[in-house]
Amino acid sequence: MLRLAFVFVLVAHALAEMTNSTLGVEGGCILGKQTGCSSDVASGLTKQILAKMESMGHSFTKLDKDWIHCSSPCVNQLQTEAANHLKKAAKSKNDYITLQSAVRSSAQQYLMWLWHSKGMCGIGLAAKPGTSNHEGGMAVDVGSYNYWISTLAAYGFAHNYPSNDPVHFDYSNAVDLARENLKAFQKLHNGHSSPQIATDGLWGPDTQDALYHAPCNGW
């Protein structure tokens, strides 16, 4: 009976190792091992990063759900002025606008940058964490972009990358908070993990390594 129990434990352990290997998990979901092409996998860590930003004095406004929808899971927030002008653009056309992405946490931006650097997920362009207007809550990705180009331009949204990233629009009259977004991650990391990293909002090897090993669901 003891031998049978021991064999059962070994089999259970082997199955767990196989499952972890298949999922790319080491004691949980590790950010840098994700290959699923949906940055929503980092939703738990994203909530913590945005909460840390708020504690640093930076907050985003929820988008009006009557006029602005998300085609897939996205953080439906932007800087207040960008959110207001996006709503005005939709109302001027008397039609709701559907987004693929609005604000992103630095963790989500890391995934976009990582997958782009590996030629994965069909991502045509992705900025390094700490440098994307999505992190600053002043950019949106719009599915039916041709339908909205002229209207969004009239309300301050520039279509800056028509070839490499045609869905992307930047709101021009907002404060750049991208570095603050990455700084929020750095501070969050230092409160839960070691070694400590600089909290300067700048992309570098230490921050890259910290993002790679960060837990998708947060600490």
SERODO-684308 format. One record per residue: x, y, z of N, C-alpha, C in turn; residue in one letter. Coordinates in steps of 0.1 Angstrom, whole numbers, padded with zeros to 4 digits. Layout:
<pts>
X/Y/Z/X/Y/Z/X/Y/Z/a
...
</pts>
This chain:
<pts>
0008/-0012/0000/0000/0000/0000/0009/0013/0000/m
0020/0013/0008/0028/0024/0008/0035/0026/-0005/l
0039/0015/-0011/0046/0016/-0024/0036/0022/-0035/r
0024/0018/-0034/0014/0023/-0043/0011/0038/-0041/l
0011/0042/-0029/0009/0056/-0025/0021/0064/-0031/a
0033/0059/-0029/0045/0066/-0034/0045/0067/-0049/f
0041/0057/-0056/0040/0057/-0070/0030/0068/-0075/v
0018/0068/-0067/0008/0078/-0071/0013/0092/-0069/f
0021/0095/-0059/0027/0108/-0057/0037/0112/-0068/v
0045/0102/-0072/0054/0104/-0083/0047/0108/-0096/l
0036/0100/-0099/0028/0102/-0111/0022/0116/-0111/v
0016/0120/-0099/0010/0133/-0098/0020/0144/-0100/a
0032/0142/-0094/0042/0152/-0096/0046/0154/-0110/h
0048/0142/-0117/0051/0142/-0132/0041/0149/-0140/a
0028/0147/-0137/0017/0153/-0144/0017/0168/-0142/l
0020/0172/-0129/0021/0187/-0126/0032/0193/-0134/a
0044/0186/-0135/0055/0192/-0142/0052/0193/-0157/e
0045/0183/-0163/0041/0184/-0177/0031/0195/-0179/m
0022/0197/-0170/0012/0208/-0172/0019/0222/-0171/t
0028/0223/-0161/0036/0236/-0160/0044/0238/-0172/n
0050/0228/-0178/0059/0229/-0190/0050/0233/-0202/s
0038/0228/-0203/0029/0231/-0214/0024/0245/-0213/t
0021/0250/-0201/0016/0263/-0199/0027/0274/-0198/l
0039/0269/-0197/0050/0279/-0195/0049/0286/-0182/g
0046/0278/-0171/0044/0283/-0158/0054/0278/-0148/v
0059/0287/-0140/0068/0283/-0129/0061/0289/-0116/e
0054/0280/-0109/0047/0284/-0097/0037/0294/-0100/g
0031/0294/-0111/0021/0304/-0115/0024/0310/-0129/g
0015/0319/-0133/0017/0325/-0146/0028/0336/-0146/c
0038/0333/-0153/0050/0342/-0155/0048/0350/-0167/i
0050/0363/-0166/0046/0372/-0177/0055/0369/-0190/l
0068/0368/-0188/0076/0366/-0200/0075/0353/-0207/g
0067/0344/-0202/0065/0331/-0208/0052/0330/-0216/k
0045/0340/-0216/0031/0340/-0222/0032/0341/-0238/q
0025/0333/-0245/0025/0333/-0259/0011/0333/-0265/t
0001/0337/-0257/-0013/0335/-0262/-0018/0347/-0270/g
-0010/0358/-0272/-0014/0369/-0280/-0025/0377/-0274/c
-0029/0376/-0262/-0038/0385/-0255/-0032/0390/-0243/s
-0030/0404/-0243/-0024/0410/-0231/-0033/0410/-0219/s
-0046/0405/-0221/-0055/0404/-0209/-0050/0394/-0199/d
-0041/0385/-0203/-0035/0376/-0194/-0028/0383/-0182/v
-0025/0396/-0184/-0018/0404/-0173/-0028/0413/-0166/a
-0041/0409/-0166/-0051/0418/-0161/-0050/0420/-0146/s
-0045/0410/-0138/-0043/0411/-0124/-0032/0421/-0121/g
-0021/0419/-0128/-0009/0428/-0126/-0013/0442/-0131/l
-0021/0443/-0141/-0025/0456/-0147/-0033/0464/-0136/t
-0042/0458/-0129/-0050/0464/-0119/-0041/0470/-0108/k
-0031/0462/-0104/-0021/0467/-0094/-0013/0479/-0099/q
-0009/0478/-0111/-0001/0489/-0117/-0009/0502/-0118/i
-0021/0501/-0122/-0030/0513/-0124/-0033/0519/-0110/l
-0035/0510/-0100/-0037/0514/-0086/-0025/0521/-0081/a
-0013/0516/-0084/-0001/0523/-0079/0000/0537/-0086/k
-0003/0537/-0099/-0003/0550/-0106/-0012/0560/-0098/m
-0024/0556/-0095/-0033/0564/-0088/-0028/0569/-0075/e
-0021/0560/-0067/-0014/0564/-0055/-0003/0574/-0057/s
0002/0575/-0069/0013/0584/-0073/0007/0597/-0078/m
-0007/0598/-0079/-0013/0611/-0083/-0018/0611/-0098/g
-0018/0599/-0104/-0022/0598/-0118/-0034/0589/-0120/h
-0044/0594/-0126/-0056/0585/-0127/-0062/0587/-0141/s
-0069/0577/-0145/-0076/0577/-0158/-0091/0576/-0157/f
-0098/0581/-0167/-0112/0582/-0167/-0118/0570/-0175/t
-0129/0564/-0169/-0136/0553/-0176/-0143/0559/-0189/k
-0143/0551/-0199/-0149/0556/-0212/-0164/0553/-0211/l
-0172/0562/-0218/-0186/0561/-0218/-0191/0549/-0226/d
-0196/0539/-0219/-0200/0526/-0226/-0211/0527/-0236/k
-0218/0538/-0236/-0229/0540/-0246/-0223/0544/-0259/d
-0211/0550/-0259/-0205/0555/-0272/-0192/0548/-0275/w
-0186/0541/-0266/-0173/0535/-0268/-0173/0521/-0263/i
-0171/0511/-0272/-0171/0497/-0268/-0157/0491/-0270/h
-0155/0480/-0265/-0143/0472/-0267/-0146/0459/-0274/c
-0139/0456/-0285/-0142/0444/-0293/-0137/0432/-0286/s
-0127/0433/-0277/-0122/0422/-0269/-0118/0428/-0255/s
-0114/0420/-0245/-0111/0426/-0232/-0101/0437/-0233/p
-0104/0449/-0228/-0095/0460/-0228/-0098/0469/-0216/c
-0088/0476/-0211/-0090/0485/-0200/-0096/0498/-0206/v
-0109/0499/-0204/-0117/0510/-0210/-0115/0523/-0203/n
-0102/0528/-0203/-0099/0541/-0196/-0089/0549/-0205/q
-0090/0562/-0203/-0080/0571/-0210/-0079/0583/-0201/l
-0069/0592/-0204/-0068/0605/-0197/-0082/0612/-0200/q
-0086/0620/-0190/-0099/0626/-0190/-0102/0633/-0203/t
-0093/0642/-0208/-0096/0650/-0220/-0096/0641/-0232/e
-0088/0631/-0233/-0088/0621/-0244/-0102/0613/-0244/a
-0106/0609/-0232/-0119/0602/-0231/-0130/0611/-0235/a
-0130/0623/-0231/-0141/0633/-0235/-0141/0635/-0250/n
-0130/0637/-0256/-0129/0640/-0270/-0133/0627/-0279/h
-0130/0616/-0274/-0133/0603/-0281/-0149/0602/-0280/l
-0155/0605/-0269/-0170/0605/-0268/-0176/0615/-0278/k
-0170/0627/-0278/-0175/0637/-0287/-0174/0633/-0302/k
-0163/0626/-0305/-0162/0621/-0319/-0172/0611/-0323/a
-0175/0602/-0313/-0186/0592/-0316/-0199/0599/-0317/a
-0202/0608/-0308/-0215/0615/-0308/-0217/0623/-0321/k
-0206/0629/-0326/-0207/0637/-0338/-0211/0628/-0350/s
-0208/0616/-0350/-0211/0606/-0360/-0224/0599/-0357/k
-0229/0601/-0345/-0241/0594/-0340/-0239/0579/-0341/n
-0228/0574/-0337/-0224/0560/-0339/-0214/0557/-0328/d
-0215/0545/-0322/-0205/0541/-0312/-0192/0537/-0319/y
-0181/0539/-0312/-0168/0535/-0317/-0163/0523/-0310/i
-0157/0513/-0317/-0153/0501/-0311/-0137/0500/-0311/t
-0132/0499/-0299/-0118/0499/-0297/-0112/0484/-0295/l
-0100/0483/-0300/-0093/0471/-0297/-0084/0472/-0285/q
-0080/0485/-0282/-0072/0488/-0270/-0073/0502/-0267/s
-0072/0505/-0254/-0072/0519/-0249/-0059/0520/-0240/a
-0061/0523/-0227/-0049/0524/-0219/-0044/0510/-0217/v
-0030/0509/-0216/-0024/0497/-0212/-0015/0499/-0201/r
-0013/0489/-0192/-0003/0489/-0182/0011/0486/-0188/s
0021/0490/-0181/0035/0487/-0186/0037/0472/-0188/s
0029/0464/-0180/0030/0449/-0181/0024/0445/-0195/a
0013/0450/-0198/0006/0447/-0211/0015/0452/-0223/q
0021/0464/-0221/0029/0469/-0232/0042/0460/-0233/q
0047/0455/-0222/0058/0446/-0223/0055/0434/-0232/y
0043/0428/-0230/0038/0417/-0237/0038/0420/-0252/l
0032/0432/-0255/0031/0436/-0269/0045/0437/-0276/m
0054/0444/-0268/0068/0446/-0273/0075/0432/-0274/w
0073/0423/-0265/0079/0410/-0265/0075/0402/-0277/l
0062/0401/-0279/0056/0394/-0290/0060/0400/-0304/w
0060/0413/-0305/0065/0420/-0317/0079/0416/-0320/h
0088/0417/-0309/0102/0414/-0311/0105/0400/-0316/s
0095/0391/-0313/0097/0377/-0317/0089/0374/-0330/k
0083/0384/-0336/0076/0382/-0348/0063/0375/-0346/g
0057/0376/-0334/0045/0368/-0331/0033/0377/-0331/m
0021/0371/-0333/0008/0377/-0331/0004/0387/-0341/c
0012/0388/-0352/0009/0398/-0362/0009/0412/-0358/g
0018/0416/-0348/0019/0429/-0343/0029/0437/-0352/i
0024/0447/-0359/0032/0455/-0368/0041/0464/-0362/g
0038/0470/-0350/0046/0480/-0343/0043/0479/-0328/l
0053/0480/-0320/0051/0480/-0306/0063/0488/-0299/a
0060/0498/-0291/0070/0506/-0284/0075/0498/-0272/a
0087/0501/-0267/0092/0495/-0255/0084/0501/-0243/k
0082/0493/-0233/0075/0498/-0221/0081/0511/-0216/p
0073/0520/-0212/0077/0533/-0207/0077/0543/-0218/g
0074/0539/-0230/0074/0549/-0241/0062/0549/-0250/t
0052/0541/-0247/0040/0540/-0255/0029/0550/-0250/s
0022/0556/-0260/0011/0565/-0256/-0001/0557/-0250/n
-0002/0544/-0253/-0012/0536/-0246/-0010/0536/-0231/h
0003/0535/-0227/0006/0535/-0213/0002/0549/-0207/e
0003/0559/-0214/0000/0572/-0210/-0015/0576/-0210/g
-0023/0566/-0215/-0038/0568/-0216/-0041/0579/-0226/g
-0033/0580/-0237/-0036/0590/-0247/-0036/0584/-0261/m
-0038/0571/-0262/-0039/0564/-0275/-0050/0553/-0275/a
-0055/0551/-0287/-0065/0540/-0289/-0062/0533/-0301/v
-0066/0520/-0302/-0066/0512/-0314/-0080/0510/-0318/d
-0083/0514/-0330/-0097/0513/-0335/-0098/0503/-0347/v
-0108/0494/-0345/-0110/0484/-0355/-0113/0489/-0369/g
-0124/0496/-0370/-0128/0502/-0383/-0122/0515/-0385/s
-0109/0516/-0386/-0101/0528/-0386/-0104/0537/-0398/y
-0106/0531/-0409/-0109/0540/-0421/-0122/0548/-0420/n
-0131/0542/-0413/-0144/0548/-0411/-0143/0560/-0402/y
-0133/0560/-0393/-0132/0570/-0382/-0121/0580/-0384/w
-0112/0578/-0394/-0100/0586/-0395/-0103/0601/-0395/i
-0112/0606/-0404/-0115/0620/-0405/-0122/0626/-0393/s
-0131/0618/-0387/-0138/0622/-0375/-0129/0623/-0363/t
-0120/0613/-0361/-0111/0614/-0350/-0101/0625/-0352/l
-0097/0628/-0364/-0087/0639/-0366/-0094/0652/-0362/a
-0107/0653/-0364/-0114/0666/-0361/-0114/0668/-0346/a
-0112/0657/-0338/-0113/0658/-0324/-0100/0655/-0317/y
-0089/0657/-0325/-0076/0657/-0319/-0068/0644/-0319/g
-0073/0634/-0326/-0066/0621/-0326/-0059/0620/-0339/f
-0046/0619/-0339/-0037/0618/-0351/-0035/0603/-0354/a
-0035/0601/-0367/-0033/0587/-0373/-0018/0586/-0377/h
-0010/0584/-0367/0005/0586/-0369/0012/0574/-0376/n
0007/0562/-0376/0014/0551/-0382/0005/0543/-0392/y
0001/0550/-0403/-0009/0543/-0412/-0004/0531/-0418/p
0009/0529/-0420/0014/0517/-0426/0016/0505/-0416/s
0024/0508/-0406/0028/0498/-0396/0018/0495/-0386/n
0010/0505/-0382/0000/0503/-0371/-0012/0511/-0375/d
-0020/0507/-0385/-0031/0515/-0390/-0043/0517/-0380/p
-0044/0508/-0370/-0055/0509/-0361/-0052/0520/-0350/v
-0040/0525/-0349/-0035/0533/-0338/-0038/0548/-0340/h
-0043/0554/-0330/-0046/0569/-0330/-0041/0575/-0317/f
-0034/0586/-0318/-0028/0593/-0306/-0036/0606/-0304/d
-0040/0608/-0291/-0046/0621/-0288/-0034/0631/-0285/y
-0034/0642/-0291/-0023/0651/-0291/-0022/0660/-0279/s
-0033/0663/-0273/-0033/0673/-0262/-0035/0667/-0248/n
-0025/0659/-0244/-0025/0652/-0231/-0011/0652/-0226/a
-0010/0649/-0213/0002/0648/-0206/0008/0634/-0208/v
0021/0633/-0211/0027/0620/-0214/0030/0613/-0200/d
0023/0602/-0198/0024/0595/-0185/0030/0581/-0187/l
0036/0579/-0199/0041/0565/-0201/0052/0561/-0191/a
0061/0570/-0188/0072/0567/-0179/0066/0565/-0165/r
0056/0573/-0162/0050/0571/-0148/0043/0557/-0147/e
0038/0552/-0158/0032/0538/-0158/0043/0528/-0155/n
0055/0529/-0162/0066/0520/-0159/0071/0522/-0146/l
0072/0534/-0141/0077/0537/-0127/0068/0530/-0117/k
0055/0530/-0120/0045/0524/-0111/0048/0509/-0110/a
0052/0502/-0121/0055/0488/-0120/0068/0486/-0112/f
0078/0495/-0115/0091/0494/-0108/0089/0495/-0092/q
0081/0504/-0088/0078/0506/-0074/0070/0494/-0068/k
0061/0489/-0076/0053/0477/-0072/0063/0465/-0071/l
0071/0463/-0080/0081/0452/-0080/0090/0453/-0067/h
0095/0465/-0064/0104/0467/-0053/0097/0464/-0040/n
0084/0466/-0039/0076/0463/-0027/0073/0448/-0025/g
0076/0440/-0035/0073/0426/-0034/0084/0416/-0038/h
0094/0421/-0045/0104/0412/-0050/0118/0418/-0049/s
0128/0410/-0051/0142/0414/-0051/0149/0407/-0063/s
0160/0412/-0067/0167/0425/-0062/0159/0437/-0066/p
0162/0448/-0059/0155/0461/-0061/0160/0466/-0075/q
0152/0474/-0081/0155/0480/-0094/0153/0495/-0093/i
0158/0502/-0102/0156/0517/-0102/0142/0520/-0105/a
0137/0531/-0098/0123/0535/-0100/0123/0549/-0108/t
0129/0548/-0120/0131/0560/-0128/0122/0561/-0140/d
0113/0550/-0142/0105/0550/-0154/0112/0547/-0167/g
0124/0543/-0166/0132/0541/-0178/0134/0526/-0181/l
0134/0522/-0194/0135/0508/-0198/0150/0505/-0198/w
0153/0493/-0192/0167/0489/-0191/0167/0474/-0188/g
0178/0467/-0187/0179/0453/-0185/0173/0448/-0172/p
0175/0456/-0161/0169/0452/-0148/0154/0452/-0149/d
0148/0463/-0154/0134/0464/-0155/0128/0453/-0165/t
0136/0451/-0176/0131/0440/-0185/0131/0427/-0178/q
0141/0424/-0170/0142/0411/-0163/0130/0410/-0153/d
0128/0421/-0146/0117/0421/-0136/0103/0419/-0142/a
0101/0425/-0154/0089/0423/-0161/0087/0408/-0166/l
0098/0403/-0171/0098/0389/-0175/0093/0380/-0164/y
0099/0382/-0152/0096/0373/-0141/0083/0377/-0133/h
0077/0388/-0137/0065/0393/-0129/0053/0383/-0130/a
0046/0382/-0119/0034/0373/-0119/0022/0380/-0127/p
0017/0372/-0137/0006/0378/-0145/-0006/0383/-0136/c
-0009/0376/-0126/-0020/0380/-0117/-0017/0390/-0106/n
-0004/0394/-0106/0000/0404/-0096/0005/0397/-0083/g
0010/0405/-0074/0016/0400/-0062/0005/0400/-0051/w
</pts>
